[in-house]
Amino acid sequence: MELSLYKYHAIGSGANFALGAMAVDAEAIDAVKASSLHDAFTGGKTKEINLGVYDE
């Protein structure tokens, strides 16, 4: 699997929902929460890890 250097990424069954949320400036953690509302297989505990790559 090859990843590009875009500002945000998402994987898994709810990835399209998360990408849509992040495209309109949602934070990653909020994008996962939005995905869980629309995808039956997204949910459970969510852990946020900041890599500091795009800090402004």
Backbone bond lengths (Angstrom), bond angles and torsions (degrees), N, CA, C in turn:
res aa  C-N    CA-C-N  psi(-1)  N-CA   C-N-CA  omega(-1)  CA-C   N-CA-C  phi
1 M - - - 1.442 - - 1.518 108.89 -
2 E 1.303 116.36 128.84 1.466 121.10 -178.98 1.525 109.88 -107.03
3 L 1.318 116.29 130.32 1.460 120.95 177.35 1.523 109.39 -106.64
4 S 1.292 115.88 140.78 1.460 120.04 177.29 1.530 109.37 -95.76
5 L 1.296 116.63 177.41 1.458 121.21 -176.22 1.527 112.25 -99.06
6 Y 1.315 117.14 46.81 1.449 120.90 173.62 1.521 109.57 -76.77
7 K 1.316 116.18 166.45 1.463 120.72 -178.26 1.532 112.02 -67.49
8 Y 1.317 117.67 -28.42 1.461 119.91 -178.09 1.532 110.73 -142.65
9 H 1.321 114.74 155.62 1.465 122.53 179.24 1.521 108.45 -139.76
10 A 1.302 115.96 160.07 1.456 121.90 173.26 1.523 108.19 -151.53
11 I 1.320 115.69 144.17 1.457 121.07 176.45 1.520 108.31 -132.99
12 G 1.305 116.57 161.95 1.452 121.38 176.24 1.517 112.53 101.23
13 S 1.315 114.96 -178.80 1.462 120.23 -174.30 1.517 113.28 -66.20
14 G 1.310 118.45 -26.37 1.461 121.50 179.48 1.518 113.80 -98.29
15 A 1.328 116.33 13.54 1.468 120.87 -175.01 1.521 113.43 -57.81
16 N 1.312 117.39 -42.68 1.467 119.10 -178.54 1.522 111.94 -63.92
17 F 1.317 117.19 -37.97 1.465 120.06 176.23 1.529 110.51 -65.33
18 A 1.319 116.59 -43.51 1.461 120.72 179.99 1.523 111.43 -64.89
19 L 1.321 117.38 -42.92 1.466 120.81 178.38 1.525 110.92 -61.60
20 G 1.322 116.48 -40.15 1.463 120.25 177.43 1.513 111.68 -62.50
21 A 1.318 116.35 -42.05 1.467 120.27 178.98 1.526 111.06 -65.63
22 M 1.331 116.69 -43.37 1.472 119.93 -179.42 1.527 111.67 -70.26
23 A 1.325 117.41 -25.78 1.464 120.84 177.85 1.526 111.51 -65.92
24 V 1.329 116.28 -23.99 1.465 119.94 176.42 1.531 110.56 -107.89
25 D 1.342 114.05 32.90 1.470 123.95 170.63 1.523 117.06 73.33
26 A 1.336 118.16 21.74 1.464 119.69 172.72 1.523 108.93 -72.56
27 E 1.309 116.54 145.31 1.465 121.09 172.06 1.527 108.33 -68.90
28 A 1.314 116.92 155.74 1.473 121.25 -176.83 1.524 112.24 -56.62
29 I 1.319 117.48 -43.58 1.466 120.25 -177.92 1.527 110.71 -63.78
30 D 1.332 117.01 -37.32 1.459 121.10 177.76 1.529 111.33 -71.46
31 A 1.320 116.22 -32.32 1.465 120.36 177.22 1.526 110.80 -65.40
32 V 1.313 116.93 -37.71 1.473 120.16 177.19 1.520 109.69 -66.69
33 K 1.329 116.81 -41.39 1.467 119.83 178.01 1.528 110.66 -62.25
34 A 1.325 117.35 -41.54 1.462 120.93 177.73 1.524 110.32 -63.68
35 S 1.323 117.16 -41.56 1.470 121.18 178.89 1.519 111.11 -60.27
36 S 1.325 116.46 -38.67 1.464 119.54 -177.36 1.522 112.26 -66.63
37 L 1.326 117.41 -20.72 1.459 120.64 177.06 1.528 112.29 -76.03
38 H 1.329 116.17 -22.30 1.456 120.66 -173.22 1.533 114.35 -117.29
39 D 1.318 116.99 -8.41 1.460 120.76 -177.57 1.526 109.31 -127.38
40 A 1.311 116.68 121.11 1.467 121.68 -176.34 1.524 113.24 -64.73
41 F 1.321 118.12 -20.29 1.461 121.00 -176.05 1.526 113.07 -102.07
42 T 1.330 116.97 6.41 1.461 121.52 175.22 1.519 107.99 -105.12
43 G 1.314 116.49 130.66 1.459 118.98 179.25 1.512 111.39 159.95
44 G 1.290 115.06 -166.44 1.448 120.39 -177.14 1.512 110.71 83.61
45 K 1.311 115.97 -161.24 1.458 120.62 -179.54 1.528 109.77 -73.45
46 T 1.316 115.23 142.01 1.462 121.14 179.16 1.519 108.15 -122.62
47 K 1.315 115.75 132.50 1.465 121.12 179.38 1.520 108.22 -120.03
48 E 1.316 115.67 128.82 1.459 120.87 -179.48 1.527 109.31 -99.65
49 I 1.334 116.36 132.23 1.456 122.68 177.87 1.521 107.99 -124.92
50 N 1.315 117.09 118.56 1.451 121.55 179.06 1.526 109.31 -94.82
51 L 1.329 116.42 115.88 1.450 120.93 -179.61 1.525 112.74 -84.88
52 G 1.327 116.31 -10.61 1.447 120.72 177.28 1.514 114.95 70.66
53 V 1.315 118.16 12.93 1.448 122.08 -175.70 1.519 111.37 -72.40
54 Y 1.335 117.47 -38.73 1.454 121.08 -175.21 1.519 112.77 -112.80
55 D 1.317 117.43 22.48 1.464 119.24 177.51 1.514 109.89 -61.26
56 E 1.312 115.51 137.54 1.464 120.10 179.31 1.502 110.63 -112.90
